[in-house]
Amino acid sequence: MKTRATQILGIEHPVVQGGMQWVATAELAAAVSNAGALGIISALTTGSPENLVREIRRCRELTDRPFGVNLTILPSISPPPYDEYRDVIVNEKVPVVETAGNNPGPFVDVFKAQGITTIHKCTSVRHALKAESLGVDIVSIDGFECAGHPGEDDIPGLVLIPAATARLRIPVLASGGIADGRGLVAALALGAEGISMGTRFMCTQESPIHPRIKDAIVAATELETELIFRPLRNTSRVASNSVSREAVGILANGGVFEDVKNLVAGSRGRRVYTEGDPESGVWTVGMVQGLIHDVPGCSELVARIVQEAEDLIHSRLGAGIAARA
């Protein structure tokens, strides 16, 4: 299953693992890359540029396949040393970078000069067009179903993906709401050149999150997420639990960020993944959890997705066309 995305990224299958904070470690990225897809390390999860160097080198010890690093650029009172993270990526000769958040222009210029392939995550067509004009190689477009930040337009993937692919010249990866071969086939039919998955890769054997959280995702339905920070115009989709519901209620009743700051602290969310209590804090998960029913290894998962997609194309869809003929 070859697409422009597989050719640009140097991978076998048009499947990319999202650069999830607290989840996208060297072990997970290497397992995904070894499966013939593209694994991605989260730079900010490492905690420092020096730790990122070690994480990249650890990933190289675990795989000889291409992998990437996610660099999420967000406004902050005390911003991380983004330039230093950028320099690590360049100096370590990482083949692919996934940028997200703010305008990646200054970073893209540096990466392009070094021959590094750049993917930029977007939640709207207008932002995707801007990213293309800045010179990114691939856009990953997130529909409203996605975990984390879906933007403020509330456009689901079934509309957003074809709207983007109709106007972009560069390849598009479909993100949000995808967990299996059906999602891959749908993405290709909508004009995308591959898929990017976050929540589905959280529920794999190599994912570093606590087994109880994986079990919670498997048990959950598509109804069990919350959209927090909506009144603040900084919407984020997270698991529905007592903490996220309380935060939603406070903000809906006129509260401000300071009123929920302790509830939504990142340190509490990280403890969910390490300690296994889904009620410990706010943690990110997508509506697609309703389509996740097991915890396979990455190799099994990627192979299954590709096989399901091929079977759908050749049997169900192909048979329907043949019957009409």
C-alpha positions as CSV (number, residue, x, y, z in Angstrom):
1,M,0.0,0.0,0.0
2,K,2.2,2.8,-1.3
3,T,1.3,6.5,-1.2
4,R,3.1,9.8,-1.5
5,A,3.4,9.7,2.3
6,T,5.1,6.3,2.5
7,Q,7.5,7.5,-0.2
8,I,8.4,10.8,1.6
9,L,8.7,9.2,5.0
10,G,10.5,6.1,3.9
11,I,8.0,3.6,5.5
12,E,6.2,0.5,4.3
13,H,2.7,1.3,5.5
14,P,0.8,4.6,5.5
15,V,0.4,4.7,9.3
16,V,2.0,7.2,11.7
17,Q,1.9,7.2,15.5
18,G,1.0,10.5,17.1
19,G,3.6,12.3,19.2
20,M,1.5,12.1,22.4
21,Q,2.7,13.8,25.6
22,W,3.7,11.3,28.3
23,V,3.1,8.4,25.9
24,A,5.4,8.8,22.8
25,T,8.6,7.3,24.2
26,A,11.5,5.6,22.5
27,E,10.1,2.1,23.2
28,L,6.7,2.9,21.6
29,A,8.2,4.8,18.6
30,A,10.7,2.0,17.9
31,A,8.0,-0.7,18.1
32,V,5.8,1.3,15.6
33,S,8.8,1.9,13.2
34,N,9.8,-1.8,13.4
35,A,6.2,-2.6,12.3
36,G,6.8,-0.7,9.1
37,A,5.0,2.4,10.2
38,L,6.4,5.7,11.5
39,G,7.0,6.0,15.3
40,I,7.4,9.4,16.9
41,I,9.0,10.5,20.2
42,S,7.5,13.4,22.1
43,A,10.3,15.9,22.7
44,L,8.7,17.8,25.6
45,T,7.9,14.6,27.5
46,T,11.6,14.0,27.9
47,G,11.9,17.1,30.1
48,S,15.0,18.7,28.7
49,P,17.1,18.9,25.5
50,E,19.7,16.7,27.1
51,N,17.2,14.0,27.9
52,L,15.9,14.2,24.3
53,V,19.4,13.4,23.0
54,R,19.4,10.2,25.2
55,E,15.9,9.3,24.1
56,I,16.7,9.6,20.4
57,R,19.9,7.5,20.8
58,R,17.9,4.9,22.8
59,C,15.4,4.8,19.9
60,R,18.2,4.2,17.5
61,E,19.4,1.2,19.6
62,L,15.9,-0.3,19.3
63,T,15.2,0.3,15.6
64,D,17.1,0.9,12.3
65,R,13.9,2.2,10.7
66,P,12.9,5.8,10.2
67,F,11.3,7.5,13.2
68,G,10.4,11.1,14.1
69,V,10.3,13.6,17.0
70,N,7.2,15.7,17.9
71,L,7.9,19.3,18.9
72,T,4.7,21.0,20.1
73,I,5.1,24.8,20.3
74,L,2.6,26.4,22.6
75,P,2.4,29.8,24.3
76,S,3.6,29.7,27.9
77,I,4.5,32.0,30.8
78,S,7.7,30.0,31.1
79,P,8.2,28.4,27.6
80,P,10.5,25.4,27.2
81,P,13.8,26.0,25.4
82,Y,12.3,25.3,22.0
83,D,15.4,26.4,20.1
84,E,17.5,23.9,22.1
85,Y,15.1,21.1,21.3
86,R,15.3,22.1,17.6
87,D,19.1,22.0,17.7
88,V,19.0,18.5,19.2
89,I,16.8,17.3,16.4
90,V,19.1,18.8,13.8
91,N,22.3,17.6,15.5
92,E,21.0,14.1,16.0
93,K,19.9,14.0,12.3
94,V,16.4,12.8,13.1
95,P,14.8,12.1,9.7
96,V,11.3,13.4,10.5
97,V,9.8,16.1,12.7
98,E,6.1,16.5,13.6
99,T,5.4,20.1,14.7
100,A,2.1,21.2,16.3
101,G,0.7,24.2,18.1
102,N,1.8,27.6,17.0
103,N,3.2,28.8,13.7
104,P,6.1,26.4,12.9
105,G,7.7,28.7,10.2
106,P,11.0,29.5,11.9
107,F,11.5,25.9,12.8
108,V,10.5,24.6,9.3
109,D,13.1,26.8,7.7
110,V,15.9,25.2,9.8
111,F,14.6,21.7,9.3
112,K,14.3,22.1,5.5
113,A,17.8,23.4,5.3
114,Q,19.0,20.2,7.0
115,G,16.9,17.9,4.8
116,I,14.5,16.9,7.6
117,T,11.0,16.0,6.6
118,T,8.4,18.1,8.4
119,I,4.8,17.1,9.3
120,H,2.6,19.8,10.8
121,K,-0.6,19.0,12.7
122,C,-3.6,21.2,11.9
123,T,-7.3,21.4,12.8
124,S,-8.5,23.5,10.0
125,V,-8.1,24.0,6.2
126,R,-6.9,27.5,6.6
127,H,-4.1,26.5,9.0
128,A,-3.2,23.6,6.7
129,L,-2.9,26.0,3.7
130,K,-0.7,28.3,5.9
131,A,1.5,25.3,6.8
132,E,1.9,24.4,3.1
133,S,2.9,27.9,2.3
134,L,5.6,27.7,5.0
135,G,7.1,24.7,3.3
136,V,6.1,21.7,5.4
137,D,6.2,18.4,3.5
138,I,3.0,16.8,4.9
139,V,0.0,18.0,6.9
140,S,-1.7,15.9,9.5
141,I,-5.3,17.1,9.8
142,D,-7.1,16.5,13.0
143,G,-10.9,16.1,12.9
144,F,-13.2,17.1,15.8
145,E,-13.2,13.5,17.0
146,C,-9.5,13.6,18.0
147,A,-8.0,13.4,21.4
148,G,-6.3,16.6,22.7
149,H,-6.8,19.9,20.9
150,P,-9.5,19.7,18.1
151,G,-9.5,23.4,17.5
152,E,-12.5,25.6,17.8
153,D,-14.3,25.0,14.5
154,D,-15.9,21.6,15.4
155,I,-15.5,20.1,11.9
156,P,-15.4,16.3,12.0
157,G,-13.0,14.3,9.8
158,L,-15.6,13.2,7.3
159,V,-15.9,16.8,6.2
160,L,-12.5,18.2,7.2
161,I,-10.3,15.6,5.4
162,P,-11.8,16.0,1.9
163,A,-12.0,19.8,2.4
164,A,-8.3,19.8,3.1
165,T,-7.2,17.3,0.4
166,A,-9.2,19.2,-2.2
167,R,-7.1,22.4,-1.7
168,L,-3.7,21.2,-0.7
169,R,-1.0,20.1,-3.1
170,I,1.1,18.3,-0.4
171,P,0.1,14.9,1.1
172,V,-2.4,14.8,4.0
173,L,-2.5,12.4,6.9
174,A,-6.0,11.8,8.4
175,S,-6.1,12.1,12.2
176,G,-8.8,11.6,14.7
177,G,-11.3,8.8,15.1
178,I,-9.2,6.1,13.3
179,A,-8.4,2.7,14.9
180,D,-8.5,0.1,12.2
181,G,-8.5,-0.8,8.5
182,R,-11.9,0.7,8.0
183,G,-10.5,4.1,9.1
184,L,-7.5,3.7,6.7
185,V,-9.7,2.9,3.7
186,A,-12.0,5.8,4.6
187,A,-9.0,8.2,4.9
188,L,-7.7,7.1,1.5
189,A,-11.1,7.4,-0.1
190,L,-11.3,11.0,1.3
191,G,-8.1,11.9,-0.4
192,A,-5.6,11.4,2.4
193,E,-2.3,9.6,1.8
194,G,-2.2,7.8,5.2
195,I,-3.4,8.0,8.8
196,S,-2.0,9.2,12.1
197,M,-3.3,7.5,15.3
198,G,-2.8,8.4,18.9
199,T,-5.4,6.7,21.2
200,R,-5.1,3.4,19.3
201,F,-1.4,3.3,19.9
202,M,-1.9,4.1,23.6
203,C,-3.6,0.6,23.8
204,T,-0.6,-1.5,22.6
205,Q,1.8,-3.7,24.5
206,E,4.7,-1.3,24.0
207,S,2.8,1.8,25.2
208,P,4.3,3.0,28.5
209,I,1.0,3.8,30.2
210,H,-0.3,1.7,33.1
211,P,-2.3,-1.5,32.1
212,R,-5.3,-0.3,34.1
213,I,-5.6,2.8,31.9
214,K,-5.3,0.6,28.8
215,D,-8.1,-1.5,30.2
216,A,-10.2,1.6,30.9
217,I,-9.9,2.7,27.3
218,V,-10.9,-0.8,26.1
219,A,-13.9,-0.7,28.4
220,A,-15.0,2.8,27.4
221,T,-17.4,3.9,24.7
222,E,-17.3,6.7,22.3
223,L,-19.6,8.7,24.7
224,E,-17.0,8.9,27.5
225,T,-15.0,12.0,26.7
226,E,-15.3,15.6,27.8
227,L,-14.4,18.9,26.0
228,I,-12.7,21.0,28.6
229,F,-11.6,24.7,28.3
230,R,-14.4,25.4,25.7
231,P,-15.3,28.8,27.3
232,L,-11.6,29.7,27.2
233,R,-11.4,28.9,23.4
234,N,-8.7,26.4,24.1
235,T,-10.7,23.2,23.8
236,S,-9.2,19.9,24.7
237,R,-10.8,16.4,24.5
238,V,-10.0,14.3,27.5
239,A,-11.4,11.2,29.3
240,S,-14.7,11.7,31.1
241,N,-14.0,11.3,34.8
242,S,-14.9,13.1,38.1
243,V,-12.0,15.6,37.6
244,S,-12.8,16.6,34.0
245,R,-16.5,16.8,34.7
246,E,-15.8,19.1,37.6
247,A,-13.6,21.3,35.5
248,V,-16.2,21.5,32.7
249,G,-18.9,22.5,35.3
250,I,-16.8,25.2,36.9
251,L,-15.9,26.9,33.6
252,A,-19.5,26.5,32.3
253,N,-20.7,28.4,35.3
254,G,-18.4,31.4,34.7
255,G,-15.2,30.2,36.3
256,V,-11.8,31.2,35.0
257,F,-8.6,29.1,34.5
258,E,-7.3,29.8,38.0
259,D,-10.5,28.1,39.3
260,V,-9.6,24.8,37.6
261,K,-5.8,25.1,37.6
262,N,-5.2,22.5,40.3
263,L,-7.7,20.1,38.7
264,V,-6.1,20.1,35.3
265,A,-2.4,20.2,36.3
266,G,-0.2,18.2,34.0
267,S,1.5,16.5,36.9
268,R,-1.9,14.9,37.9
269,G,-2.5,13.8,34.3
270,R,0.9,12.2,34.1
271,R,0.2,10.2,37.3
272,V,-2.8,8.7,35.7
273,Y,-0.5,7.0,33.1
274,T,2.1,6.0,35.6
275,E,0.0,4.9,38.6
276,G,-3.1,3.6,36.8
277,D,-5.9,5.5,38.6
278,P,-8.1,7.0,35.9
279,E,-9.6,9.4,38.4
280,S,-6.3,10.9,39.5
281,G,-6.4,13.8,37.0
282,V,-7.3,15.0,33.5
283,W,-5.9,12.7,30.8
284,T,-6.2,12.8,27.0
285,V,-8.1,10.2,25.0
286,G,-10.2,10.3,21.8
287,M,-13.8,9.3,20.9
288,V,-12.2,6.4,19.0
289,Q,-11.8,4.5,22.3
290,G,-15.3,3.1,21.4
291,L,-13.6,1.2,18.6
292,I,-10.8,-0.2,20.6
293,H,-11.3,-3.7,22.0
294,D,-7.9,-5.1,22.7
295,V,-4.2,-4.4,23.5
296,P,-2.1,-5.9,20.8
297,G,1.6,-5.5,20.1
298,C,2.4,-2.7,17.6
299,S,3.5,-5.2,15.0
300,E,0.3,-7.1,15.2
301,L,-1.8,-3.9,15.2
302,V,-0.2,-2.4,12.1
303,A,-0.3,-5.7,10.2
304,R,-3.9,-6.1,11.1
305,I,-4.9,-2.6,10.0
306,V,-3.2,-3.0,6.6
307,Q,-4.7,-6.5,6.1
308,E,-8.2,-5.2,7.0
309,A,-7.8,-2.3,4.6
310,E,-6.7,-4.6,1.7
311,D,-9.5,-7.1,2.4
312,L,-12.0,-4.2,2.4
313,I,-10.7,-2.8,-0.9
314,H,-10.5,-6.2,-2.7
315,S,-13.5,-8.0,-1.2
316,R,-16.4,-5.9,0.1
317,L,-15.8,-2.8,-2.0
318,G,-14.4,-4.6,-5.0
319,A,-17.2,-7.2,-5.0
320,G,-19.8,-4.5,-5.0
321,I,-18.3,-3.0,-8.1
322,A,-18.0,-6.4,-9.8
323,A,-21.6,-7.2,-9.0
324,R,-22.8,-4.0,-10.6
325,A,-20.7,-4.7,-13.7
